[in-house]
Amino acid sequence: MMGAYYDLIVIGGGPAGYTAAAEGAKKGMKAALIERKAIGGTCLNEGCIPTKTLMHCTELYREVKAGEGIGLYAKELSCDMGKLQDYKEGVIGELQKGIGIMLKQNKVTVYEGTGQIVEVPEPGEDSGKIKVQVGDEVLEAGKVLISTGSVPMKLPIPGMDLEGVLDSTRMLSERTIPKSLLIIGGGVIGVEFATVYHALGCKVTIVEALDKILAGLDREISQSMKMQFKKMGIEVHTGARVKEIRKEEELCCTFVEKEQEISISCEKILVAAGRRADTSGLLGEGISLEMEKGRILVDETFKTSIPGIYAVGDVIGGIQLAHVAEAEAINTVCAMNGTASRMNLKLVPSCIYTSPEIASVGMTADEAKAAGIEAVSAKYLTSANGKSVLSGQERGFVKLVAEKSTGRLLGAQLFCARATDMISELSAAIAEEMTVQKLSGVIHPHPTFSEAIWEAARLTAEKTY
Ligand code: NAD
């Protein structure tokens, strides 16, 4: 059945997709959004929001349990994982409703189903109508944006399909707390789930193939997190290659660490070894896009190899973060309409919701050195920050990196309470090419966690010329 014409059809309704559709509509495009599962994508339904909801609850649980140390007693405290899951579903529902209203207000038409590109312009043609099928309808589009996201990666290891071996999507819906959990992968998902399940009283073990956890981050943060995990009682194995998973009385994971074979029994196993682009069902017969290792290749303006078709977010690989996908979507819609890009894609803050939290933006000291920049860095320990001490936070730090000759702020790495909320001040300072001298002249209220930024700026400024 022949359907309507749209200036823009977006396939995939995650943060990139719904942002692009609304942004297109705001710019006067007749826009449609196609989603086969639930609006909000991985972020809202099986990623950021559900994980952080569980983290909020388990953090609260941990704090109440620790209350005895300061004279607060809560009798018979326990955690009902089923109810916690219901709360999480409620949060998702509320946010989904909000996105639905926002799309309606912007007059975006939403289609439920798998969007499949079935006809594209002839080779050599610059543009032309593209046909997208959803259910029985074939829609026509001037432009198509693919934002179909990613799915958890499966490892080619024996035992991956055993019952109790879960990916993050399935783990997020578990209604019981296992006694023990082994996590394969010490990346972002691995450390966040380790934090949640440890707080719930589960024995957690992390097995990471590389020689450190959170390998992409500042060296000191990765070391500090490993030490913090050890202190909490979370077992961390690095440089550990998983060989197989077997079903015995419990599950048994065998890995090789420093040439030694180790086997650990556990009730559940979480596989958090990365995510891969999801293009399933996207391309109709005879239609192909240039791809590499399953991800769609795009140029710097997010154009794919087919004229009129663009792609953003996890499906193009790169940095798989919701805020990056959204920023790419906004810039792409700006480019489609010939308006200037709004989002600075060169500066990407990264936040990890462990305890303490981790946040970073810009260059690390090592990266500045590798780029040939003479840089200085200084670290302020939050054990001297009033708000951190009075609220019983773990020891942490705020580290700043600046160009030695000018004091220009180049990067920031935070390992402390509220790091994820505080990082935006530093992103803005870097984007505006602020110096640490200027930053240290800005009054930060007392007592706040953010005073640590002011202190770190003062320490860094002392090291510049
Ligand atoms: P990741 O790439 O961050 O980490 C995967 C880890 O698994 C790596 O350290 C890798 O070395 C390890 N690994 C791979 N194969 C292994 C094996 N056979 N044995 C042991 N270890 C193995 O990926 P992720 O943690 O799965 O997260 C996926 C994506 O989602 C990432 O891009 C991440 O940034 C994003 N994400 C972000 C947040 C956040 O920003 N807070 C939260 C969750 C996920």
Boltz pocket constraint, residues with backbone or C-beta under 6 A from the ligand:
constraints:
  - pocket:
      binder: B
      contacts: [[A, 155], [A, 184], [A, 185], [A, 186], [A, 187], [A, 188], [A, 189], [A, 190], [A, 192], [A, 207], [A, 208], [A, 209], [A, 210], [A, 212], [A, 214], [A, 215], [A, 240], [A, 241], [A, 242], [A, 272], [A, 273], [A, 274], [A, 275], [A, 318], [A, 319], [A, 320], [A, 321], [A, 350], [A, 351], [A, 352], [A, 353]]
      max_distance: 6.0
